[in-house]
Amino acid sequence: MALIPNFSTNQTLGNPSAITITDTSTGSDGTITQRRVYLRQANGSFLVPTGTSTDYIEWDYADSSIDIDALIVDVALDVIVQWLNISNTVLYDKTSLVGFTLYNETFDYQLTQLLAANPLLVNDNNFFEHKSDLRTFIDSGNQAIELADDILAAQLCYTAATDLRLSSQYLFNANS
């Protein structure tokens, strides 16, 4: 049976900079000798780990998964996996638009913990309004991907959420 290319992606709690990609393909093709991963951003550029000189990341065909440590903020990415033969000819490829949101999701949960420890924060310094904005931006980015396959709208939303997170010292009064 020929290869039916497929893969899954995830992030691990506590390590938001890394993406794990797992090959979930079915079938086989004895001519495949290697894989490549491209992480294409909304602006068309490619995201790679520091020190990588190509637009892609080599993925050893003997390994069923790969960890790629390249994120510094939440991002929408076209994840492109290619299966190649020994001559570097692409035999199969699959692209999936994915939102990697663990930086902002983790921060949102920290705000939830803060609120649980001090319920009066909901009334202080627009805490709830800003937290609601953060949640809305994350969810809207995810909807842009799930409903419309829209990488640009997703990235705009994730960037707005990141801006809130990075400005948190001015928006969330943790000392109340």
KAUR-V159346 format. One record per backbone hydrogen bond with DSSP energy under -1.0 kcal/mol. NH is the residue of the N-H (numbers start at 1). CO is the residue of the C=O. If there is no record, write none. Layout:
nh=NH co=CO
nh=NH co=CO
//
This chain:
nh=4 co=26
nh=8 co=22
nh=10 co=20
nh=15 co=12
nh=18 co=15
nh=19 co=68
nh=20 co=10
nh=21 co=66
nh=22 co=8
nh=23 co=64
nh=24 co=6
nh=26 co=4
nh=28 co=1
nh=32 co=29
nh=33 co=84
nh=34 co=84
nh=35 co=59
nh=36 co=82
nh=37 co=57
nh=38 co=80
nh=40 co=78
nh=41 co=45
nh=44 co=41
nh=47 co=39
nh=52 co=49
nh=57 co=37
nh=59 co=35
nh=63 co=60
nh=66 co=21
nh=68 co=19
nh=70 co=17
nh=70 co=68
nh=71 co=17
nh=75 co=100
nh=77 co=98
nh=78 co=40
nh=79 co=96
nh=80 co=38
nh=81 co=94
nh=82 co=36
nh=83 co=92
nh=84 co=34
nh=85 co=89
nh=88 co=85
nh=91 co=83
nh=92 co=83
nh=94 co=81
nh=96 co=79
nh=98 co=77
nh=100 co=75
nh=105 co=101
nh=106 co=102
nh=107 co=103
nh=108 co=104
nh=109 co=105
nh=110 co=106
nh=111 co=107
nh=112 co=108
nh=113 co=109
nh=114 co=110
nh=115 co=111
nh=116 co=112
nh=117 co=113
nh=118 co=114
nh=121 co=118
nh=122 co=119
nh=123 co=120
nh=124 co=121
nh=127 co=124
nh=130 co=126
nh=131 co=127
nh=132 co=128
nh=133 co=129
nh=134 co=130
nh=135 co=131
nh=136 co=132
nh=137 co=133
nh=138 co=134
nh=139 co=135
nh=140 co=136
nh=141 co=137
nh=142 co=138
nh=143 co=139
nh=144 co=140
nh=145 co=141
nh=146 co=142
nh=147 co=143
nh=149 co=145
nh=150 co=144
nh=154 co=150
nh=155 co=151
nh=156 co=152
nh=157 co=153
nh=158 co=154
nh=159 co=155
nh=160 co=156
nh=161 co=157
nh=162 co=158
nh=163 co=159
nh=164 co=160
nh=165 co=161
nh=166 co=162
nh=167 co=163
nh=168 co=165
nh=170 co=167
nh=172 co=168
nh=174 co=172
//
